[in-house]
Amino acid sequence: MRVLVLMLVAWVGVFEMGSAVLAEPSESIRGITISTRRWGPGEWDRRDLMGPTLDRANGVGANWITIHPYARLGRNGRLWHDPAMQDASVRVTMEEARERSVKVMIKPHIAYWGTPFTWRGEITYGDDEAAWQRFFAGYQGWIVHQAALAQRYGAEAFCIGLEYVGTMHREAEWRAVIAAVRAVYDGPITYGANFDEYTRVPFWDAVDVIGVLGYFPLSQQPNPSDAELDRGWRETMKTMRAFSVRHGKPIVFVEIGYPRSSFAASKPWRHDDHGPDLEEYRLRVLRSALRAVENEPTVLGAFVWKWFAAPGPVSEEFILMGPQAMATLRTAWGDEAADRP
């Protein structure tokens, strides 16, 4: 394979592709997803919340964050959003992050609640061509608006979508979305494919980085050892490495995380069997994932799911703000993090 130089300075530096793997990056992406309890207004756009949140994220060693502005999906495939609200969310986030030398990826999400779909992967319109046209017209307009905000405020990376399994056969529309984003945003772009569908994405050649939601099953044992968890990741990374080499592009985990659940290692998307007594178990699984990401040169890094900016009751099983989870991140991402604010 000829040598391919990937100029992805905004991500982590310059990567050289040889016959085997990508050269180790100068700095891994150690990212945290800053999520929202209220669709973004009153959270991402509030300095008194985002400033301290970024300080805490920086304090555990995070050098990247991502936020996920929403568009609402209607039953007929139409999308709508509030441009002024989203402008403020991106602007405030970027200004607060820049003050702390933290990089930002914008990763817009569709809010599908109230539709027949139970997750983004189910969004599809069968043979209803009018609905498809309506959906992609709205989606492209919204994503281009988000990409323009990313360009205006200096976001270091942009994710054009995630988990849209039921739309992958509409390759022409996705390529049109990518071209439209390229016209307004000059940074690196990715797409977030679910762990079991990334091989079916038809447009990896058109983006800069292969994005994967890293919710891979690692073990079917009820309480796997650390060695078994690490073994599961070695097999997963072997597959990731081959895929990266085949496409000549590095990989980033646009999401990775584990619930406080007995299914953390076997079905990490499930959090119906949960409880505080499972916290140490889910953190063992998280530690294994972070070790695997740090040790794999074809993977640029990961964005851990998730952290809230606004105060409120903690009901989310993937939450990272507890002292044990924060200590886990701090240890995994380097002792120097302990000296940060």
N, C-alpha and C positions, 0 to 999 in steps of 0.2 A: 504494500500500500504506500502510495506516495505520501510525503510529509505534508501535513495540512496545518497551517498556523491559524488559530482561531483568535482573532483580536476582540476579546471580550473584556476590555479594561474596566468597564462599568460594573462588571460582576466581581471579578477577583484579580484579573491580570491577564497575561498572555499565556495561552496554552498551545503546546505543540503536540500534534497527533503523530505518533509513530506507528509501527506495525503492531504494537501491543496495546498500550494504554496512554491516556493523557498524562503529561507531566504534572507533578503535584503542584497545585496552585499555591501562590504566595500567601493567601489568606482564605481559609474556608468561610463559607457562608454559615454563620451561626445565627439563625433568624428566629423570630417570635412573631406569631400572628396576634396582632392587637385587634380583638373583636369588639362587638358592640351589643348592648342590651336593648337599644332603642333605635335601631336602623341607622345610627350614626349621628343624628343631630343631638347636641348636648353631650357628645362624647369625643369623637375625633376632632370636632371643631372647637373644643374648649381647651385653652392653654393650661388652665389650672388642673386639668385632668391629664392631658397628654404629656406635659412636662415631667411631672413626678412619675408617670408610667414609664416613660422612656428612660428616666434616671434608674428606675428599678430594673428595667430590662438590660440596660447597659451594665448595671452592677452585677448581674449574673453572667456577663460575658457576651451578650448579644451584640453583634455588629451590624445586623440587618433587622428590619421589621417589615411586615406587610399589613395593609388594611384592605378591606373588601367592600367598597361601596356597592349599594344595591340598586337594581332595577326590579320593579314589580311585574310579574308575569300574569296576564289575564287568561281566562279560560279559552279565549279565541286566538291566543298566540300573540296578542299585542303586549308591548312593553312600555312602561312609563317610569319616569324618575324625576327628581327635583334637581335641576342643574345648579341652582344657587346653593342648596344644601351641600351638594357634592363638591362644588368648588371650594367652599369653606373647609370641608373635611380634609381635602388633599392639601390645601394651602397651609393650614395650621399644622398638620402632621409633618409636612416637609420642612417648615420653618423650625419647628421644635427639634426634629431629627438632625437638621443641619447644625444646629447649635451644639449638638452632642457627637458629631461625626458618625452618626448612624445612617446607613443607607436604607433606601425604601423601595420596595416593589409594590406597585398597585395591582391588585388582583380582584377585579369586579366579580360579584356574584349575582345570579338571578335568584330572587325570592319567589319561590314557586308555591308558597303556602296559599291555600284556598283554591288550588287547581286540582285536577284529578291525579297529578303526579306526586309521588311520595319522596322523590329525590331528583336531582338534576338529570341523572342518567335515564330517567323515564320520559323526558321531554321528547316527544315525537308526534308527528301529525299524519302518519300513514299516507294515504293517497289524496289527502286534502291539500292540493297545491296552493290554494288561496291562503290557507293558514301558514304554510311554509314560507310563502312570499312575505306575508305580514310579519312573521317571526323574524326572519333574517333582515328585513328592512329595518325593523325596530332595533334588533340586536346590533347591527352594524352602526347605526346612528348613535346608539348609546355607547358602544365600545370606542368609537372614534372620539366622542366627547371626552371619555375618560382618558384616552391616550393623549389628547390635546392638553388636558390638565396635567398629566404626567410630564409632558414636555415643558409646559409653561413654568411649572414649579420645580423641575429638575429631578424627578424620580429616576433612580438609577436603573430600574427594570420595570417591565410591564408584562402582565399575564393576560392573554387575550380571552381566556375562558377556562373552564374546568369541568370534567365529569360528563360532558354532553354525549354520552354513549349513543343515544338514539338519533343523533344528528350526523354521525360520522360519514354516512353515505352521501351527504350533501357536500361533497368535496369542493365543487366550484364555488359555492357560497362561502365556505370557510376561507378559501384562497382569496376571494374578494375582500373579506373582512381583514385578512392579514395585509393585503396590499393597501387598503384604506388606512390601516394603522400606521404602516410604514410611511405614508404620505405626511403624517402629522407628528410622528414620534421617531427620533433617531437613535434611541437607546436599544439595548438588547431585549428581545421579546421571547416569551415561552408560552406553552399551553400546558395545562395540568390534566394529564390523563390518569384515570384511576388505575390502581395497581394491576388489575386484571384486563385492562383494555389498551394499554400503551402500545402494544404491538399492532393494533388495528388502526391507529391514527394515520391517515394518508398524506399528511402535509408536513411531516417533520423536516423535510428539506427546506421549507419556507420560513422556519423559525430559527432562532439562534441557539437555543438550549432546549433539550428534551425535559419537559416537566412531568413529574410523576407524583401522585398521591400515595405515599409509602405505607399503606395499611396492609402490608403483606402478612398472611398467616405464617408464623414462625414455628409453631409446635402445636400438636393436638393433645399433648400431655396436660393433665389438670394443673400441675405445678412444676413446669420444666425448670431444670437447673440453669444457671448462667451459661454453662458450657453448651447446653442444648440450644439455648436462645442464640448464642454466638454462632453455632453451627448452622442454624436456620438462616441467619444473615449472611454467612459465607456463601451458601448456595444461592441466595437471592442476588448478592453482589456479583457473583460469577456470571449470572444471566444479564445483569445490568451492564457489566463491563463489555460483554460481547455485543450487546445492543448498541452501546455507545460507539464502539469501534466500527461496527457495521455502518452506522449513519454518519460517522465523522463529527459527532457533536457530544459535548459533555451533558451530564444529567444533573438536575436539581430536584430535590424533593420539595415541591411547593407546599405540601402539608405532610406532617408526620406527628403522630400522637397516640396516646393510649388512655382508655377510660379506667376508672377505678372499678374494675370488673374482673370476674373470673375468666372472661373471654379475652383478656388483654393480649395474650400471645396467639390465640387461635383464630379469633374473629374480632379484631380491634375496632371494627365499626359498631359493634354491639355494646350497649351499656345498660341493658335492662336488668342484668344481674350484678348489682353494685353494692358498695358499702365502704365506710371509712376503714374497715379492717383490711381491705384489699389495697390500701394505698402503697404499702411497701412492695407488694407484688407488681403493681403497675409501674412503679418506679424502677424495679429491676429490669422490666422489659424496655422501658425508656432508656436506661443506661446502656443496654445492649445495642439499641438502635443508634445512639449517639456515638458509641465506639465504632460501629460499622461505618457510619458516615465519615467520621474523621479519618478512617484507615483506608478508604477507597479513593484512589486518585481520579477515577473517571466521574466521581460525584462531587460537584462543587460545594455542596452543603445542603442544609435543610431549614425549613421554617416550621417550628414546633407549634402545634395547635393545643391550647390557645390561652390568651390572657385578656382580661377585661380592663378597660380604662376606668369605667364608672364604678363607684362603690355600689354594693347591693348584695343580696343573699347569694351564696355560692351553691347553685344546684347543678351546675355543669360538671359532668364526671371527667372531662378532659382538662380541667382547670390546672393552671401552672402557678398561681399566686401563693400557694401555701408554702410554709417554711421548708418542708421536706423536698418539694418539687424544685423550689428555688435553689436549695443546696445541691440538688442533683445536677442542675444546669451549671451552676458555678463550678462544681468539681469537674464536670465533663468538658467545659469550655476553657479551663485553664485557671491556675491559682492566681494569676494576675488579676482576674476579675474581682477578687476579694478586695482589692485596693480601690476599685472604682466607686463612684457615688452610689 
